[in-house]
Amino acid sequence: MLDMTTTTQAMTDQIRNGMGFIAALDQSGGSTPKALKAYGVSEDAFNNDDEMFDLIHAMRARIVDAPAFSGSKVIGAILFEMTMERQIGGKPSAAALWEDNGVVPFLKIDQGLEGEANGVQMLKPIPALDALLSRAVAHGVFGTKERSVIHAANKDGIDAIVAQQFELGAQVASHGLMPILEPEITITIADKAEAEDMLRDALLRHLDALPTGTQVMLKVSLPEIAGQYQALVDHSACLKVVALSGGYERDEANARLSQNSGIVASFSRALTQGLSAHQSDSEFNATLGRTIDAIHAASVA
């Protein structure tokens, strides 16, 4: 995996020691219409994908430009590929995040999921991944995020999904990037706690097998039992553990997060909840400021 001496030390320090959370601004083509609808932009506001992505980029840029969106509380942000290739405030997006906001940029690289088998959905192959990773490096991106999904406490499926995540992480790390491995557990399944035990054990086995001095990051669903992932937080091969909101409303997500020491948020829907394209800048900034304060407080509790 990643030799930490090859990374940008300031970004590494920000992720390791920064008192804040990671914003997930990485809605993809499939989730963008839903995100825009929640933002008050209906599907009749755009005629094609180009117009749709223009609108979601405007939303993301508005978030990044808000006064509260700074490295003092938002230590990192995950970008969609098209966002990385666009500009915010006259700069390439990754550069704007780091240089203007002190926020470490990550890139979402997963491109869809396979059909469910053994209770999980594995990542689909990612075409031209090495070229994408090279572009990310050129943009000054620090790391990547790659999401697959667990739907049942099936040991074979969970072992396979974790193995795939670490294999992909090794490819990411070969480019000098920090991988965020994300084996999400669906929050509504009946055997969620059992799946979390299996996931923790599989992740620990792979962390234990990493060469000395190498690290990854992990992104997990908020667990049923407080402290479930403490062994991951404390592992020397794990730079940071972050949690997705996974469909929980923001108040419940924050409450669950605050019970898990050392884990910080990496929220998407919970971050943008309450924001609207129809708000004035002052209303928008005030709403986002309150949200950032609440997620930050839960992350550092």
C-alpha positions in Angstrom: 0.0 0.0 0.0 1.0 3.6 0.4 4.5 4.6 1.7 3.7 7.7 3.7 7.0 9.4 2.8 5.6 9.8 -0.8 2.6 11.8 0.2 2.1 15.5 0.7 3.0 15.7 4.4 0.7 18.6 5.1 -2.3 16.8 3.7 -1.4 13.7 5.7 -1.1 15.7 8.9 -4.5 17.4 8.2 -6.2 14.1 7.8 -4.5 12.4 10.7 -4.6 15.3 13.2 -7.3 17.7 11.9 -10.3 18.3 14.2 -13.1 17.9 11.7 -14.8 15.7 9.1 -14.7 14.8 5.4 -17.5 16.2 3.1 -18.8 13.8 0.5 -19.4 16.0 -2.6 -19.3 13.1 -5.0 -22.8 12.4 -6.2 -22.5 10.5 -9.5 -24.7 10.5 -12.6 -27.1 8.0 -11.1 -27.6 9.9 -7.8 -27.4 13.5 -9.2 -31.1 13.9 -10.1 -32.1 12.9 -6.5 -29.5 15.2 -5.0 -30.7 18.1 -7.2 -34.4 17.4 -6.3 -33.5 17.6 -2.6 -31.8 20.9 -3.4 -35.0 22.2 -4.9 -34.1 21.7 -8.6 -36.6 19.5 -10.4 -35.8 17.4 -13.5 -37.5 19.8 -15.8 -34.8 22.4 -15.0 -32.4 20.6 -17.3 -32.6 19.0 -20.7 -29.6 16.7 -20.8 -26.7 15.4 -18.7 -24.5 18.4 -19.5 -27.0 20.8 -18.0 -27.6 18.5 -15.1 -23.9 18.4 -14.2 -23.7 22.1 -14.6 -26.4 22.5 -11.9 -24.8 20.0 -9.5 -21.4 21.7 -9.9 -23.0 25.0 -9.1 -24.4 23.5 -5.9 -21.0 22.0 -5.0 -19.2 25.3 -5.7 -21.7 27.2 -3.6 -20.9 24.8 -0.7 -17.2 25.1 -1.1 -17.4 28.9 -1.3 -19.4 29.2 1.9 -17.5 30.9 4.8 -18.0 27.8 7.1 -16.5 25.4 4.6 -12.9 25.6 5.7 -10.2 23.2 7.0 -10.8 24.2 10.6 -13.9 21.9 10.6 -13.9 20.3 7.2 -10.6 18.4 6.9 -11.3 16.9 3.5 -13.8 16.6 0.6 -14.5 13.8 -1.9 -15.0 15.0 -5.4 -16.8 13.4 -8.4 -14.5 13.0 -11.5 -16.3 15.8 -13.4 -15.9 18.1 -10.4 -12.1 17.5 -10.4 -12.0 18.5 -14.0 -13.9 21.7 -13.4 -13.1 24.9 -11.6 -14.2 26.6 -8.4 -13.5 30.3 -8.0 -11.3 30.3 -11.1 -9.1 27.4 -10.0 -9.2 23.7 -10.7 -11.5 22.2 -8.0 -8.8 20.3 -6.1 -6.5 23.3 -6.0 -9.3 25.5 -4.8 -10.1 23.2 -2.0 -6.6 22.9 -0.7 -5.1 26.3 -1.5 -8.2 28.5 -0.6 -9.9 26.4 2.0 -7.3 24.1 3.6 -9.5 21.1 2.7 -7.8 17.9 1.5 -9.2 16.7 -1.9 -10.1 13.1 -2.6 -11.6 11.6 -5.8 -14.4 9.1 -6.1 -13.2 6.4 -8.5 -15.8 3.6 -8.3 -18.1 3.3 -11.4 -21.0 1.2 -10.4 -21.7 -2.2 -8.7 -22.1 -5.7 -9.9 -25.3 -7.6 -9.2 -25.8 -9.0 -5.7 -24.1 -12.3 -5.0 -23.4 -13.9 -1.6 -25.1 -11.0 0.0 -22.8 -8.3 -1.4 -22.4 -6.1 -4.5 -18.8 -6.0 -5.6 -17.3 -3.1 -7.6 -17.5 -3.2 -11.3 -14.2 -3.1 -13.2 -13.0 0.5 -13.6 -11.9 1.2 -17.2 -8.7 3.1 -17.7 -8.2 3.4 -13.9 -4.4 4.0 -14.1 -5.0 7.0 -16.4 -7.7 8.4 -14.1 -5.3 8.0 -11.1 -2.5 9.8 -13.0 -4.9 12.7 -13.7 -5.8 12.8 -10.1 -2.1 13.1 -9.1 -1.7 15.9 -11.7 -4.6 17.8 -10.1 -3.1 17.6 -6.7 -5.6 15.1 -5.3 -4.5 13.3 -2.1 -6.5 10.1 -2.2 -9.5 8.2 -3.6 -12.7 6.7 -2.4 -14.2 3.4 -3.7 -17.6 2.1 -2.5 -19.1 -1.4 -2.6 -22.1 -2.6 -0.6 -22.9 -5.4 1.9 -26.5 -6.5 2.1 -26.2 -9.5 4.4 -24.0 -11.2 7.1 -22.5 -13.6 4.6 -18.9 -14.4 5.5 -17.9 -15.5 2.0 -19.3 -12.3 0.5 -17.8 -10.0 3.1 -14.4 -11.6 2.8 -14.6 -11.2 -1.0 -15.7 -7.6 -0.9 -12.9 -6.7 1.6 -10.3 -8.5 -0.5 -11.4 -6.6 -3.6 -11.2 -3.3 -1.7 -7.6 -3.9 -0.6 -6.6 -5.1 -4.1 -7.9 -1.9 -5.6 -6.3 0.1 -2.7 -2.9 -1.3 -3.7 -3.4 -0.1 -7.3 -4.4 3.4 -6.0 -1.4 3.5 -3.6 1.0 2.6 -6.5 0.3 6.1 -7.8 1.2 7.7 -4.5 -2.5 8.2 -3.5 -4.2 7.4 -0.2 -7.2 5.0 -0.7 -10.4 5.3 1.3 -11.8 1.7 1.2 -15.6 1.8 1.6 -17.4 -1.5 2.2 -20.8 0.0 3.1 -23.3 -2.0 5.1 -26.9 -1.3 4.2 -28.4 0.2 7.4 -31.8 -1.6 7.1 -30.7 -5.2 7.0 -31.9 -7.4 9.9 -28.4 -8.9 10.6 -26.5 -5.6 10.5 -24.7 -6.2 13.8 -23.6 -9.6 12.7 -22.4 -8.3 9.4 -20.4 -5.6 11.3 -18.6 -8.2 13.3 -17.6 -10.1 10.1 -16.6 -6.9 8.4 -14.4 -5.7 11.3 -12.6 -9.1 11.5 -12.0 -9.2 7.8 -10.7 -5.6 7.7 -8.3 -6.4 10.7 -6.9 -9.4 8.9 -6.0 -7.3 5.9 -4.7 -4.4 7.9 -2.5 -6.9 9.8 -1.1 -8.2 6.5 0.0 -4.8 5.1 3.7 -4.1 5.0 5.1 -2.1 7.9 4.8 1.7 7.3 1.9 1.5 4.9 -1.6 2.8 5.5 -5.1 3.0 4.1 -8.3 4.8 5.2 -11.6 3.1 5.9 -15.1 4.3 5.4 -17.9 2.3 7.2 -21.6 2.6 8.0 -22.4 3.9 11.4 -22.4 0.7 13.6 -25.1 -0.7 15.9 -22.8 -1.0 18.9 -20.7 2.0 20.0 -17.0 1.3 19.7 -17.5 -1.5 17.2 -14.7 -0.4 15.0 -12.3 0.9 17.7 -9.7 -1.7 16.8 -9.6 -0.3 13.3 -9.3 3.3 14.6 -6.3 2.1 16.8 -4.6 0.1 14.1 -1.2 1.5 12.9 -2.0 0.6 9.3 -5.2 2.8 9.3 -4.7 6.6 8.8 -8.3 7.4 9.6 -11.7 5.8 9.9 -14.6 7.8 8.6 -18.4 7.0 8.6 -21.1 7.5 6.0 -24.6 8.6 7.1 -26.0 5.8 5.0 -29.6 7.1 4.9 -29.9 8.1 8.6 -31.3 11.5 9.1 -28.6 14.0 10.2 -29.6 14.1 13.9 -29.5 10.4 14.2 -26.3 10.1 12.2 -24.7 12.7 14.4 -25.9 10.9 17.6 -24.5 7.6 16.4 -21.3 9.1 15.3 -20.7 10.9 18.6 -20.7 7.5 20.4 -17.8 6.2 18.4 -14.5 7.8 19.5 -11.9 8.4 16.8 -14.3 8.1 13.9 -15.2 11.2 11.9 -18.1 11.9 9.5 -18.0 11.6 5.8 -21.5 12.6 5.1 -23.2 13.5 1.8 -27.0 13.6 2.1 -26.7 14.6 5.8 -24.4 17.5 4.8 -26.7 18.9 2.2 -30.0 18.4 4.1 -31.8 21.7 4.4 -29.9 23.4 1.6 -31.9 24.9 -1.3 -31.2 26.6 -4.6 -33.9 29.1 -3.7 -32.2 30.3 -0.5 -30.4 33.6 -0.5 -26.7 33.5 0.0 -27.1 34.5 3.7 -29.8 31.9 4.3 -27.7 29.2 2.5 -24.5 30.1 4.4 -26.3 30.2 7.7 -27.9 26.8 7.1 -24.7 25.2 6.0 -22.8 26.8 8.9 -25.2 25.2 11.4 -24.9 21.8 9.7 -21.1 21.9 9.6 -21.0 22.9 13.3 -23.3 20.0 14.2 -21.4 17.4 12.1 -18.1 18.7 13.4 -19.2 18.5 17.0 -20.3 14.9 16.5 -17.0 14.0 14.8 -14.8 15.4 17.6 -17.0 14.3 20.5 
